[in-house]
Amino acid sequence: MLAQVSPWYAHAAQRLTTAPAHALTPPARMEWTTHPGLGPGAELLGRDLRGKRLLELGCGPGHNVAHLAHHHKAPTTGVDLIGLQVRRARSHYGHITGTTFSAGHALHHLQATTQTFDAIYSVFGAIGLVPPALLLAEISRHLAPGGVLAFSLPHPARAGRHPSPDDHPREDYVTMPDRTRHPIARWEYDAHRWAAHLSRTGLRITSALDLRHPRLDPWPTTLLITARKR
Ligand SMILES: C[S@@+](CC[C@H](N)C(=O)[O-])C[C@H]1O[C@@H](n2cnc3c(N)ncnc32)[C@H](O)[C@@H]1O
């Protein structure tokens, strides 16, 4: 029988073959989309982030963790399901003061820690890939009062699709660096459904942005949501 490899493991392994990890300079801007420079940057997490404790769920190679730790002096932890991604992130940015990278499932990481954070965020990361009712409740439990949650997702109306009519996940695909596609389950809510789920866990939605590249994208490609702990 063939062993099933997580699509996220396959993704990390392919990336490492094509571009071996080496030390990098932290990027000058935080990115919420796949188009550098599009939409807001780190200001979405708060005006002055110096000394703020931040957590990224599904940090991949750690570019945003490094940006926040280096340019904003915010101690930032990045968690990723795939140990190989965490190794990649450490090779890129382990030398940057204020960065911590940890391997684990976002939900289990939150369940296992007593730490609280000033902001928790996800950039096409764990939010949308884990049952929202469970993950948002844990996030809310670990946010300080007034703390910020921000997350970007593939837009539920990308390429003419429609948001989920219910709370169930749908089949989607991860596109690998070699352009092959691996199936995954994704929660594809519109902003109203996210607002309802957030509200049930004590989080109030404060903005929902539909982002698309003005020349390259005929449809919105990213949904970027922010919320605040009551
Ligand atoms: C599309 S990548 C985005 C990576 C990064 N945020 C970025 O913008 O470059 C999604 C990442 O989420 C991670 N991931 C998927 N499910 C997760 C989970 N349940 N807990 C933690 N990380 C997860 C994957 O391993 C992958 O590295």
The ligand as an SDF file (V2000), in Angstrom:
LIG
                    3D

 27 29  0  0  0  0  0  0  0  0999 V2000
    0.2890   28.1800    1.8590 C   0  0  0  0  0  0  0  0  0  0  0  0
    1.4780   27.9150    3.1330 S   0  0  0  0  0  0  0  0  0  0  0  0
    1.6490   29.5740    3.7980 C   0  0  0  0  0  0  0  0  0  0  0  0
    2.9350   29.7550    4.5500 C   0  0  0  0  0  0  0  0  0  0  0  0
    3.2200   31.1700    5.0870 C   0  0  0  0  0  0  0  0  0  0  0  0
    2.1780   31.6550    5.9540 N   0  0  0  0  0  0  0  0  0  0  0  0
    3.4930   32.1350    3.9560 C   0  0  0  0  0  0  0  0  0  0  0  0
    2.6830   33.0510    3.7520 O   0  0  0  0  0  0  0  0  0  0  0  0
    4.5130   31.9700    3.2720 O   0  0  0  0  0  0  0  0  0  0  0  0
    0.4840   27.1010    4.3800 C   0  0  0  0  0  0  0  0  0  0  0  0
    1.2970   26.5900    5.5620 C   0  0  0  0  0  0  0  0  0  0  0  0
    0.3970   26.1880    6.5990 O   0  0  0  0  0  0  0  0  0  0  0  0
    0.9140   25.0270    7.1950 C   0  0  0  0  0  0  0  0  0  0  0  0
   -0.2120   24.3170    7.8460 N   0  0  0  0  0  0  0  0  0  0  0  0
   -1.2130   23.6200    7.2500 C   0  0  0  0  0  0  0  0  0  0  0  0
   -2.0510   23.1240    8.1790 N   0  0  0  0  0  0  0  0  0  0  0  0
   -1.5660   23.5120    9.3950 C   0  0  0  0  0  0  0  0  0  0  0  0
   -1.9650   23.2760   10.7400 C   0  0  0  0  0  0  0  0  0  0  0  0
   -3.0510   22.5650   11.0320 N   0  0  0  0  0  0  0  0  0  0  0  0
   -1.2220   23.7910   11.7410 N   0  0  0  0  0  0  0  0  0  0  0  0
   -0.0840   24.5070   11.4660 C   0  0  0  0  0  0  0  0  0  0  0  0
    0.3460   24.7450   10.2100 N   0  0  0  0  0  0  0  0  0  0  0  0
   -0.3810   24.2560    9.1810 C   0  0  0  0  0  0  0  0  0  0  0  0
    1.5600   24.2590    6.0460 C   0  0  0  0  0  0  0  0  0  0  0  0
    2.5100   23.3060    6.4540 O   0  0  0  0  0  0  0  0  0  0  0  0
    2.1720   25.3910    5.2340 C   0  0  0  0  0  0  0  0  0  0  0  0
    3.5020   25.6380    5.5950 O   0  0  0  0  0  0  0  0  0  0  0  0
  1  2  1  0
  2  3  1  0
  2 10  1  0
  3  4  1  0
  4  5  1  0
  5  6  1  0
  5  7  1  0
  7  8  2  0
  7  9  1  0
 10 11  1  0
 11 12  1  0
 11 26  1  0
 12 13  1  0
 13 14  1  0
 13 24  1  0
 14 15  1  0
 14 23  1  0
 15 16  2  0
 16 17  1  0
 17 18  1  0
 17 23  2  0
 18 19  1  0
 18 20  2  0
 20 21  1  0
 21 22  2  0
 22 23  1  0
 24 25  1  0
 24 26  1  0
 26 27  1  0
M  CHG  2   2   1   9  -1
M  END
$$$$
